[in-house]
């Protein structure tokens, strides 16, 4: 049986158990905490995945984030969640140094934790049961290798969250696949700043012929900057949005990396449910939700789901 079929069989089995458990009405309560300032279209899809999973098993899901995007504020949310004694905590892990103590404290209090999205490398050492997400450096390497094959010789990586180790991994991986030294700039999460800073970087170095945007809103703003300065640049993205799908279909972007973020919200709820209700039942490995390529060959098939379930 191929790895794909094994993963598919696991997903079907877990969903079947979850459906049976819903009828039993176990009534667990889970808390999901993510890093975001509320401007990134990525996270509503994650939240929807978590809520869909909770509904499937008859559980309650509380979703929290701090609008400041501050890591100390996020750590405080983890501490508050642990104090409320939920049946489990699901947390993204962009900064293990800042968030680690709060996660370790929750685990020490007997609360099962699943990390997702970012923080794969630090998840286990903090005591989390497992991680759901894509290996970010490998995803970046795949993007860089494809960009090189498509003719890029000098790249620029746009990082909207300089503190986020997962996004740094994407940029470093991109240059490992592309070749050359890391060329990464902090563009912030503000679309106007993304456009301004990207345009300035392209005007400062006209030899740049490839740009990687590590978020969908970053990619949408970057294409405006590229058009504004009249640069002939290969643009690649991470994640999906309706705007990114349009850009791929009309040729303004070559491809985007799909990490299937709905799975990052959905699967941790199911994992925690099975762990709590089936005597510690737990997958033997972390769950890799990506990476996969979306380009002109398959954009039409996923376009209707972009920003909703993909």
Number of C-alpha atoms within 10 A of each C-alpha: 6 7 8 9 10 11 14 12 12 13 13 12 12 17 17 11 15 23 16 12 19 16 11 11 11 14 15 19 18 25 24 28 23 25 25 22 15 15 12 14 19 23 20 17 23 27 23 19 24 29 20 18 26 25 15 19 25 21 21 19 23 17 17 18 18 19 13 13 16 15 21 14 17 26 19 14 20 26 17 13 21 24 12 9 16 17 20 27 28 28 28 25 29 24 17 22 11 16 22 18 15 22 28 16 16 25 19 11 12 12 19 23 28 25 30 32 27 27 24 24 14 18 24 15 11 20 19 21 21 22 30 29 25 26 22 26 21 19 25 29 22 22 30 28 19 19 26 19 12 12 12 20 15 21 27 23 26 28 24 23 21 16 14 18 20 25 25 23 18 27 31 23 23 32 26 20 22 26 17 12 11 17 16 18 18 16 23 16 20 15 18 16 16 27 21 16 19 28 21 13 15 21 15 10 11 12 14 20 18 23 29 29 29 25 25 25 25 28 30 23 20 27 22 18 22 21 13 12 13 12 17 13 21 21 26 26 29 27 28 31 24 17 17 28 27 17 21 23 19 11 14 20 24 19 28 29 23 19 24 23 29 24 26 29 29 22 24 29 33 22 20 25 30 20 17 17 12 11 8 12 13 17 14 7 10 19 19 19 21 20 22 16 21 23 19 18 11 13 21 15 10 14 20 14 14 19 21 19 17 21
